[in-house]
């Protein structure tokens, strides 16, 4: 499984750099059944829970604690842990830059972000808090609470009780398909991302029947 995840992340790296969707990156590192970015500092995981998003973003950029910085400043972090050739834990985070200006206020700043005749126009305003999307997974039964804390869940923002059930753990292809399709659709579609991000790796559903009856993330 770890080799499959590494191959997918390699393909993502090539796609993002070739199509100039990523402007900075740290190659992934594999050690003791874990995959994360090179130079990983575990203190940043706890920091994410204890500081507001703008400070966390700035600290990660300053200390290069990321897999990728995308063309508008979006920050991406991926951490996986594997046990018995299965994903047993992951933390997959996307954070929009808090410093991206409003397109209507500074259109010239987006002159280089044109794809065809359509500008990259769906940016957040400069004073808005950064958009944060995080997919978490942990197969530890002691941490699972039906409905309240699904094994695999999506958190939006920094709301502790926001844990939207997700069908299963996400591979890098699944995660980047979600992020690029929803936040970077224009460059994603121009670069024919659909042909790359079809995921061949099968993962078992971890939702309970009760959680599946709720609104959830499926594919």
C-alpha positions in Angstrom: 0.0 0.0 0.0 2.8 2.4 0.9 4.3 1.9 -2.6 0.9 2.6 -4.2 0.6 5.9 -2.2 4.1 6.9 -3.1 3.5 6.3 -6.8 0.3 8.4 -6.7 2.1 11.2 -4.9 4.9 11.1 -7.5 2.3 11.4 -10.3 0.7 14.3 -8.5 4.0 16.0 -8.1 4.7 15.7 -11.8 1.2 16.9 -12.7 1.3 20.0 -10.5 4.8 21.1 -11.4 4.5 20.4 -15.2 1.3 22.4 -15.3 2.6 25.1 -13.0 -0.2 24.6 -10.5 2.4 24.2 -7.7 5.0 27.0 -7.1 6.9 25.3 -4.3 7.1 21.7 -3.0 8.9 19.3 -0.6 9.3 15.8 -1.9 7.7 13.2 0.3 9.6 11.1 2.8 8.9 7.5 3.8 10.1 6.0 7.1 8.8 3.3 9.5 5.5 2.9 7.7 4.8 6.6 7.5 4.7 9.0 4.5 4.9 12.7 4.9 6.9 15.7 3.5 10.6 16.0 3.8 11.7 18.0 6.8 8.5 17.1 8.7 8.3 18.6 12.2 5.7 16.8 14.4 5.2 20.0 16.5 3.3 21.5 13.7 0.5 18.9 14.1 -0.2 20.1 17.6 0.3 23.7 16.5 -2.6 23.4 14.1 -4.9 22.7 17.0 -3.7 25.6 19.2 -3.3 28.6 16.9 -5.5 30.5 14.5 -5.3 29.6 10.9 -3.4 32.7 9.6 -0.6 32.2 12.1 -0.5 28.4 11.3 -0.3 29.1 7.6 2.5 31.7 8.0 4.5 29.3 10.3 4.2 26.4 7.8 5.3 28.6 4.9 8.2 30.1 6.9 9.5 26.6 8.0 8.6 24.8 4.8 6.1 22.5 6.5 4.2 21.4 3.5 4.1 19.1 0.5 3.0 21.8 -1.9 2.3 25.5 -2.2 -0.2 26.0 -5.1 -0.2 28.9 -7.5 -2.5 31.1 -5.4 -0.7 30.3 -2.2 -2.8 27.3 -1.2 -1.0 25.0 1.2 -1.2 21.2 1.1 0.0 18.7 3.7 -0.3 14.9 3.5 0.5 12.4 6.2 -0.1 8.7 6.0 0.6 5.8 8.4 0.4 2.2 7.1 -0.1 -1.0 9.1 -0.5 -4.5 7.7 -0.4 -3.0 4.2 -3.5 -0.9 4.9 -4.0 2.8 5.7 -4.4 3.0 9.4 -4.2 6.8 9.7 -4.0 9.9 7.6 -4.2 13.7 7.9 -4.8 15.5 4.5 -5.0 19.3 4.7 -5.7 22.1 2.3 -5.5 25.7 3.5 -6.1 28.6 1.2 -3.7 31.5 1.6 -5.0 34.3 3.9 -3.1 36.8 1.8 -4.8 36.3 -1.6 -6.2 39.7 -2.6 -9.8 40.2 -3.9 -9.7 39.8 -7.7 -12.0 42.8 -8.2 -9.7 45.0 -6.2 -6.4 43.9 -7.9 -7.2 42.3 -11.2 -3.6 42.9 -12.5 -2.3 40.6 -9.9 -4.0 37.7 -11.6 -2.8 38.4 -15.1 -0.4 35.5 -14.9 -3.2 33.2 -13.7 -5.0 33.0 -17.0 -5.9 29.7 -18.6 -7.3 30.2 -22.0 -9.6 33.3 -21.8 -10.9 32.7 -18.3 -9.2 34.3 -15.3 -8.7 32.4 -12.1 -11.5 34.5 -10.5 -13.0 32.6 -7.6 -10.7 33.9 -5.0 -11.5 34.7 -1.4 -11.3 38.3 -0.3 -8.2 39.5 1.4 -9.8 40.0 4.8 -11.5 36.6 4.9 -10.1 33.8 7.1 -8.4 31.1 5.0 -10.5 28.3 3.7 -9.4 25.1 5.5 -10.3 21.6 4.4 -9.0 18.5 6.3 -9.7 14.8 5.7 -8.8 12.7 8.8 -8.8 8.9 9.2 -7.9 6.7 12.1 -8.8 3.0 12.4 -8.5 3.0 16.2 -11.8 1.7 17.5 -11.4 3.4 20.8 -11.5 6.8 19.0 -14.6 6.0 16.9 -17.9 7.4 18.1 -20.8 6.7 15.8 -22.1 9.8 14.2 -20.0 12.1 16.4 -16.5 10.9 15.3 -16.5 8.6 12.2 -13.3 6.7 11.4 -13.0 8.8 8.2 -14.3 12.3 8.2 -14.1 15.8 6.7 -13.5 18.9 8.8 -14.2 22.3 7.5 -12.5 25.3 9.2 -11.4 24.7 12.8 -14.7 23.6 14.2 -14.0 20.7 16.5 -17.4 19.2 16.2 -17.4 19.3 12.3 -16.8 15.7 11.3 -18.7 15.0 8.2 -18.6 11.2 7.5 -16.5 10.0 4.6 -16.9 6.7 2.9 -13.3 5.5 3.5 -9.7 6.7 3.8 -8.5 8.8 0.9 -5.6 8.0 -1.4 -3.5 11.0 -2.8 -5.4 10.7 -6.1 -8.8 10.9 -4.3 -7.7 13.9 -2.2 -6.2 15.9 -5.0 -9.1 15.2 -7.3 -11.4 16.7 -4.7 -9.1 19.8 -4.1 -8.2 20.5 -7.7 -11.7 19.9 -9.1 -13.4 22.1 -6.5 -10.8 24.9 -5.9 -8.7 24.9 -9.1 -11.1 23.7 -11.7 -9.9 25.8 -14.6 -6.2 24.7 -14.5 -7.3 21.2 -13.5 -9.5 20.8 -16.5 -7.2 22.5 -19.0 -4.4 20.1 -17.9 -6.8 17.1 -18.3 -6.7 16.1 -14.7 -9.6 13.7 -15.2 -7.4 11.3 -17.1 -4.8 11.2 -14.3 -6.7 11.1 -11.0 -8.9 8.0 -11.6 -7.8 5.9 -8.6 -7.0 2.2 -9.1 -6.4 1.5 -5.4 -9.3 -0.2 -3.6 -10.0 0.7 0.0 -12.7 -0.7 2.2 -15.7 1.3 3.4 -15.3 2.3 7.0 -18.7 4.0 7.6 -21.3 2.3 9.7 -24.8 1.9 8.4 -26.0 4.7 10.7 -23.3 7.1 9.4 -24.1 6.1 5.8 -27.7 7.2 6.4 -26.4 10.7 7.2 -25.2 13.2 4.6 -21.7 12.1 3.8 -18.9 12.1 1.3 -19.1 9.2 -1.2 -17.6 8.3 -4.6 
